[in-house]
Structures are given as structure tokens and as C-alpha cells.
Amino acid sequence: MSNSAPPRQPPKQKLVSLSREVVEAFRPARVFKNTSQTPEEGAEPSSLQISSIAFDDSGERAVTAGDDDVFILFDARKGKKLKTLYSKKYGISHARFTHKSTNIIHASTKNDHALRYHSMHDNKYLAYFQGHTATVRSLHMNPVDDTFVSAGDDGTVRLWDLRMQACKGLVNDIGGSTIAAFDSSGCVFAVACTQNQTVFLFDASTSDDAPFAHQPLIDHELAKISAPPPRPHFTSIAFSNNGHYLLVGTDRGTHYILDAFELNIVRRLEGHVGLGRMSGEEVSWSADSNYVFSGSGDGSVLVWDMTPPKGETKLEAPRGSPPPTLTPSITLRPPGEGDISPARAVAFNPRYSLLGVGGQEFSLWLSQSATQVEEGW
């Protein structure tokens, strides 16, 4: 670990705090059927699914993107659908709000691999950002300014600015398909590469330089499965808001919590059904950094408790022993019986005690034991 890491501070804004009782009482409060179905497809249920969910900075708006090239704007406070929009020409994935609640950026799934900047108010594209030559696997807005980071199967990580169409920073020697995300200060971004099973930390202000830290993610438990051990496919990466941890999601039955500075494994998370090729948007931190939510292949949402012991500020990576494996402390199941589609996209609202879950339908979950969102419920 280098000492040249830039200063990092947790966000100053007030974030919703959860208790176990609140989390256990989460239930679907609004369910939007067939959100991934365009009118011309008729009345039959669609097999297409929601691929991403995002909330804006205020927590009052949500946007979903689907396999059917549809993106939908919701009022999260009132639990209402506001507008349905289409990206039939370009396709859409990884829809993310900018710091303006009417604008989003997203990756393309057709024709090219450009990133696109869209005004939902005017329903028009404001700009596009070209550079990627293969599928984009991650897209993350800087939490403090108008820059964003993208990464994908072409092995590059690119930094952009909404005000410039040219890439402002490029990392192109990682070693294979990559995913990337900013920390809560916007000063650092992390990169994970499946091919070399390594996680890197970069200074966002000098992204073209070498990483200031890197560490292979070695899970010795996998050697018990086969020889050589299976290589997990890294599909998502996210810092906790408190700056202590880095969450690396995989397509299999294990997610990883790393120390955000040393990059050692703090905890292994197991108990969910891995999503395979659909993996990438199913894992989310709670705003207070004490819980990890993950969608599962059986349609449930599993929750791991990351609350540190009394008197401690964080969970530590063990020294000289394997990292503990946590099983879910809470399992949230959707109502109903029979086949339930996988919970492919899960996002926790940054301002309200509200959870978004997407599969073949989109649902907003509220805790029955908590004060509800002020309007419309």
C-alpha cells in the first residue's frame, strides 16, 4: 500500500440509519407489473427483465432500465410511475442519474458501445461519449461533481466529464474485462478485473498514472471446491458510504467485503443463489453502511449485517486466519407462490428507508415498522 493515497472523507449529508427490526419488516408497498413490456408486445407477460435501478441524489426519483430498451421514471416518494421512455435505436443499460433529477447517463446495448446523456424532461439526448469498443460493464457518477467513470469488456477504464465529449482519463492496461466505481469522496476510484483476480485503487485526479494500491482477491475457500479453484467473475463494485469497505459482487454464490484501504477480505457473504450472466446490479449497500442487500436467483432479497461490535468503528480483516463467512441475517421474500423471477436489480434509496427491487416487475419496498415516506403511501 502506497502512502500517496488522496484524502478521503465520508459524505457530510445525513443518511438514513437502519435497525434490524426495520430491515426485517421490509415488504413490497408498490408493485409495477410488466414494466419491461412495450405496448406493441401486447397483453401477454414479458420475459424481458429490469436490468438496473437508480435513485437520484434526493431519493425522490427512481429510474429503471430494461432488456426491452425501455426506461421508466418513478416518483419514489409517492410510489407512482411518471414517464415511460424508449431507447429502441441504442438500447439501454446501467441507467444512472446525474446530479440533476431529470437527466441520466446510460450505456448502449446496440450499434455501438457509446455512453449517452439524456434529458428525460425533453426526451432527447444531450451528448454521447465514444471510446469503448466492447460491452460496458459498469457506469458510476462521481458523487461530488459532473465526472463519471465507465469500464467494460474492452479492458479499459475511462473517466469522463458531462461537459466534455472526449475522455478525460484512461486506464488501459488492467489485464481484461473491468468494473469500476468512485468512493464517497469522489477522490478515489476502485477497479476490479476478473482475468487477473485483482482489485486496484486509483487517484481520480491522476487516473493515467499507476494505481496507488492493488491486491489480488484470493479466496482460499474456493480451493475446497476444485483444483484449480474456480475463478469468480467480478460483476459489481461499490464503496460503502462510511468509506470503510469495498463490496465486490460476483456471478456465483459469494460476494466479498474488502477493507477499502488495504484491500484485504474482511468478510465473505454467502447464502444467495448466484445470478450467472444476469449478475451485475443485484448488490447494494444500505445508506448507513451497516447492511448489504443482494438479489437472489430464487427471487428473494438477502441481507447481511455488517454492524461492527459495540465499541468498534468497523469490522476488521482477520490477521493470519481466513476471513469469516457471513450467512444472511435476514431474508426478504416477495409475496405469492410458484415461480418467481430472480431479483436481478436491487438498489437502496440514499435518503429514505426504501428499497427498489427489479426482475420481471419493479417493486418499492417499505418497512412496516418505520415511519413511511411522507407522501403518497
N, C-alpha and C positions, 0 to 999 in steps of 0.2 A: 504494500500500500504506500503510495507516494504521499508526501506532506503538502503537495501542491493543489489539493482539492479546494475549490472555491467555497466560500462560506455558505451554509445552508441553514435556513430557518423555517420552522413550521408556519403555516398561514396564520395571520392575525385575526381573521374573521371568526365569529362564533359559529361552531359546528354543533349539530345535534348530537347529544350523548344518549347512549342506549344502556339498558339493563337487560339481564337475561329474561326477566319477566316480560319486558316489552317485546323482545325478539321472539319469544315463544308464542306470543299472541298475534303475530302477523297472519293475516288472512286476505284473500283477494277481495277488494272493495269495489273494483270496476273491472269488468272483463269485456274486451272488444273482440268480437268474433270476426273471423275471416279478414283480418287486417291485411293479410298478404294475398289478396284476391282482387283483381281488377274487374270492373263492371262487365267487360266483354267476355269474361270467363264463365259467366252465368251463375246460377244459384248453387251449383254443386260445391262442396267444401274443397278448398285448395290444399294440395300437398306442399305448396311452397311455404317457406317459413320466414319469420323475422330473423334477420342476421345481426342487427345491432340496435342498441338503445342508448340514448344520451339525454342527460338533463342539462339545462342551461345554468349559468352561474347563480341565478336567483333561486333555482329549484322550482320555478313556477311553470316552466315549459319542458316538454319532453318531445323527442323526435325518434321515430323508429324507421329503420330501413329494411327492405325485404328482398328475398330472392327474385321477386317478380318485378323488380325495378321501381317499386313504389316506396315513397317516403311520406310519413304522416306526422303532422304537428298536433300535439295534445296540450291542453291546459291541465297541468298536473295538480293544481290546487282545486279545480272544480271537477276533475275527473271526466273531461269532455274532449271529444275529437274536434279539432279546429279546422284542419285543412288537409286534403289529400293531394299529393303532387306526384308527378311521374318523371322518370329518367329513362325512358324506353331506348333512347339512342345510345346512351353511355353506360347504362346500368349503375348500380349504386351499392356501396358497402362502406362500413366504418364511418357512418354519418356522425359528425361532431359539431356542436355549437361553437361559433366564435364567441367573443365577449359581447356580441350583440345578439339578443334572443330571436331575431328574425333571420339571422344568417347562419349558414352551416358550411363546412367543408366536407368533402367525401371522396373516396376512391372510386375509380371506374372499373367496371367488370366487362365492358365490351369495347371493341375497336382499338383502344389504346389503354395505357395504364396511367393516364394523367389524373392529377388531383383537381377537383373542381370546387369553386367558391360560388355559392348560390344564395340568392335573396328569396326567402320564402314569402316575404311581403309582396314582392313584384313578380314572383315566379319566373325569375330569369337568372342566368349565370353571369356573374360579375367578372370572373377571371378563371384561367386554368393554369396549371403548373405542370410542365412536362419535364421528364427526366428519367423516371422509372421505365424499365424495359421488360418487366415481368410483374406478376401479381403483387399488389401492395398488401402486406400482412398486418400492418399497424399504422395508426394515424392518431396523433395526440397534440392537442392545442397546449401551448405554454400557458400556465395558469396566471401569469402576471403581465403578458404583453401579447402582441399580434403575431408572434412567431409560432411555428408548429414543426413537428418532426414526423417523418414518414420512413418506413423501412419495408423491405419485402424480399421476394424470391430472387431478385437480381443481385443480391448481396450487398446492396448499398443502403446507407442511412443518409437521409437528406434533410437539411434544415431550410425552412422557408420563412418568408415574411408575406403577410397578406397584401402588402403594398408593393411587392416586387414579384414579377413572374419568374425571374431567374433564381435558381437555387443559391442560397447564401452560404451554405456549408455542406460539405460532402465527406462521408467516410465510406471508402470503397474497398477496403482490404480486410474485412471482418472474417471471411472464410466460408460464407454460404448464406442461406436464407436467414433473414434477421427480423427482429421486432425491437421496438424502441419506445421509451416514454420519458417525459420530464419528471423531476421531483417537484415537490410543492413550492419550492422557491423559484423554479424556473431557471436556476443556475446550472443544473446538472441534468444530463440525460443518461439513462441506462440502456444498454443494448444486450440482447441475448441471441446467441447463434446456435442452432441445433447441430449443425455439422461438426463443430468443434466443442460442443457442450460447454461453452464458456460465456460468462457474463462480464460486461465491460462497463466502466463509468467514464464519461467524457465531460469536460468543461464546455458548457454551451457557448461560451464566448470565444473559445479557441477550438472549435469542433474538428478542424482539419488536422490538428495535432494528434499525437498518440493518446490513448486513454491514460488517465492518471491512476486507474486501478483496474485490475482484471483478475478473475478467479475461475478455474474450471468448476462446474457444478457436478460433483462426484457423489453419487448416491450408492453407498456400499450395499444397501438393502437389495438393489436390483441384481447383484451378483448371485443372490439366492434363487433367482428365477431361472436363469440360464447362463451358460458360458459360451461366448462372451455375453455380458449383461445387455439387456435391451437398452436402446438409447431413446429416452423420452423426447418427444417432439415439442419444443417450446412454442406455445401458441399465443401467450399473452404475458404482459409485464406491466407492473404498476407499483409505484411507491405508496406507502401509507402516508396519510396527511400529517402525522406527527414526525415524519422523517426518519423513523427508526428502522423500518423494514422495507424490503423489496419482495413483492409477490410475483412468482414465476408460475404461470399456469401451463399445463401440458394437456395433450390429447388423450392421455391414459388415465389411470386411476390414482395418480399422485400429483398434487401441487406442492410448491416449495415456498417457504418463507425464509428469506435471506436477511442477514444483517446488512443494512443499507450502506454501511461504510466498509466493513471487512469482507462482505460478500460470502461469508460462511453460512451454511444451512443452519437456521435456528430451529425450525420445525418442518416435519413432513406432514402433509394433510392428505388423509385417505378416507375412504368410505363412500365416495360418489362413483357413479358409472361414467367412465370417460366417454367423451363425445366423438372421438376419432376425427374424421375430416371436418365435422361441423364445429370443432373446438376453436376458440379464439375470443369469444365475447361473453363467456359464461361465468367469469370470476370477477368479484368486485369487493373492495374494501367498504366497510361502514365508514361514515364520515369521521367518527371518533377513533378510528384505527383499532378498535377492540374486537372486531368481528370480521371474518371473511365469509362471504356468501358465494356459493357455487351452484350453478345449474347441474343437473344430472341427467343421464340418459333415460332414467325412468320417469322423468317429468317433475321430480321433487327438487326443492332447493335446500341444500345442506349448509349448515352454519358451524364454523369453528370459532371457539372462544380464545382470543389472543390477549385477554386481560392479564397483565403481569401480577405476580404475587403481591400481597399487601406490603407496602414499604419499598417496593421496587418500581422503577420507572419504565422498564421494558423487559421483555423476555430475552435471555442471552443464548448465544450459540454455545453448546457444551464444549469443553476443552478435554480432548483425549478420549472422548466417547462418541458413539453415533448420535445424531440428532434424534430427539424423541419423535414418535409418530402420533399425531393427534387424530382421533376419530371425531366425527361431528357431535357437538354437544346438543344440537337442535336440528330436527328435520321438519321442514315445512312442506306439506303435501297439498296439491291442488284438490279441490272437491271433485267428486264424481268417481265413477268406476270404469273399468275397461281400459283400453289402450289410451295412454296419454302421451302426447308428443314430448320429445326431450326439451328440457328448459335450456334453450340454446343461447339466449342472451339474458343477462342479469345485470342490473345497474341500481346502485343505491343513491337516493336523492341527497345532494350535498347540504340541503337546508332544512328539510322536513323528514320526519320519521316515515319514509315512504320508499317502497321497493318496486322497481319495474321488472317484469319477467316476460320474456317472449319465446314463443315457439310457433305453433300454428295459429296462435292467438296472442294478443297482448293484454296483460293484466297489471293493474296497480294495486299493491298490497299495503294495507294499513294495519297497525297494531290495535287490537281491540282493547288493550289496557292503557293506551296512550291517548293524550289529547289529539284529536283529529285535526287535519288540515283545516284552516279557518273557513274556507268557502266550499260550498257545493257538495259536501259529503253527508 
